[in-house]
Amino acid sequence: MSTPNEVTRCSWAGSDALYQHYHDREWGRPVTDDTRLFEKLCLEGFQSGLAWITILRKRENFRAAFHGFDLGKVAAMGEADIERLLQDAGIIRHRGKIASTINNAKRALEVQKEFGSLAAYFWSFEPEPVKGPIVSGSIPAETAASKTMSKDLRKRGFSFVGPTTSYAFMQAMGLVNDHVDGCFCRAEAEGERQALKRPK
């Protein structure tokens, strides 16, 4: 893999190797796998009020705690699981966010039944690409598309899915390409987006 000095990245990737790897290999690359989409939605909820690197460092712990984000297994979790996870120092011990993950798994199963997949549902909110340069400082915290997605998720009973959280999800899962101009990942991510067969 390239060393930090050999490539230009989005400034938020910083100098942390884990963060750089996430930026280089995951963020902005289009995702259509339901488990990964559900995991990201949940982890974005856990991130609320925190730095993403905090969640990223605990991601394997979250995966262990929530059965690899298997929808059926998470949906079957109950109050005893919440109490147990509140004692798990490997994750963010926030009752509301833990309960939200279980609730959101139940809601996600309903979405799968209605749309055939979570991917088909989430990609239905993909906005038109932004025209003009993408530069640091010009990227919004939320957009019309993320507000629409957030509103629909909340109508369906999902929680911790505000428009800012929804936009961070859209950025990470490749529904938009917010790698800045000059970042070595921008063209790669766009190429993957162009080649992607949108789920229906």
Disulfide bonds with the S-S distance in Angstrom:
none
